[in-house]
């Protein structure tokens, strides 16, 4: 609400056998995601870095005056690439 200006949003958290999926969507003011990453804020950069620590992925679809959808996916596989680092 703080950044989007929207009073309504949708949040879903689902789990499959191998991944956790988080989706947050609003109908707010939106933004240019490429410019946001290059800007002064750390919000998106911080989200990407945190997901990177658990081999997760972040996708952002935002359009000015059309809202934003953010998707985060985290693998549940204990043998992911970060768990395999240093193993032969």
C-alpha positions in Angstrom: 0.0 0.0 0.0 2.8 2.3 0.9 4.5 2.2 -2.6 1.7 1.2 -4.9 -1.1 3.4 -3.7 -3.4 0.5 -4.0 -5.8 -0.4 -1.2 -6.3 -3.9 -2.6 -3.8 -6.7 -3.3 -3.7 -10.4 -3.8 -1.3 -12.7 -2.1 -0.9 -16.4 -2.8 1.6 -18.9 -1.3 1.6 -22.4 -2.8 3.8 -25.3 -2.5 4.5 -28.2 -4.9 6.7 -31.2 -4.3 9.8 -29.3 -5.3 9.1 -25.5 -4.9 7.5 -22.8 -2.9 5.7 -20.1 -4.9 4.8 -16.6 -3.6 2.8 -14.2 -5.7 1.9 -10.7 -4.8 -0.2 -8.6 -7.1 -1.7 -5.1 -6.8 -3.6 -2.7 -9.0 -1.6 0.3 -8.0 0.5 2.9 -9.8 3.1 0.5 -11.0 6.7 1.4 -12.0 9.4 0.9 -14.6 11.2 -2.1 -13.0 14.4 -1.5 -15.0 14.7 2.0 -13.7 13.8 0.9 -10.1 16.7 -1.5 -10.0 19.1 1.3 -11.1 17.6 3.7 -8.6 18.5 4.5 -5.0 16.2 2.1 -3.3 17.3 -1.3 -2.1 13.9 -3.1 -1.9 14.2 -5.0 -5.2 17.9 -5.5 -4.9 17.4 -6.9 -1.4 14.7 -9.3 -2.5 16.9 -10.6 -5.3 19.9 -11.1 -3.0 17.8 -12.9 -0.4 16.3 -15.3 -2.9 19.8 -15.9 -4.4 20.9 -17.2 -1.0 18.4 -20.0 -1.3 18.7 -20.6 -5.1 15.4 -18.8 -5.5 14.1 -16.6 -8.4 12.3 -13.3 -8.5 10.3 -12.0 -11.4 8.6 -8.6 -11.5 5.9 -7.5 -14.0 5.0 -3.9 -13.4 3.5 -1.3 -15.7 2.9 2.3 -14.9 -0.7 2.9 -13.9 -1.5 -0.8 -14.4 -0.1 -2.4 -11.2 2.6 -4.8 -10.2 3.0 -8.6 -9.9 5.9 -10.0 -8.1 6.7 -13.7 -8.1 9.2 -15.5 -5.9 10.1 -19.2 -6.3 12.2 -21.2 -3.9 13.3 -24.7 -4.7 12.9 -27.3 -1.9 15.5 -29.7 -3.3 18.1 -30.3 -0.6 20.6 -31.0 -3.5 20.3 -27.6 -5.1 23.4 -26.0 -6.5 24.2 -24.1 -3.3 24.0 -27.2 -1.3 26.3 -29.0 -3.8 29.0 -26.3 -3.6 32.2 -27.9 -2.3 31.0 -31.5 -2.8 32.4 -33.9 -5.3 
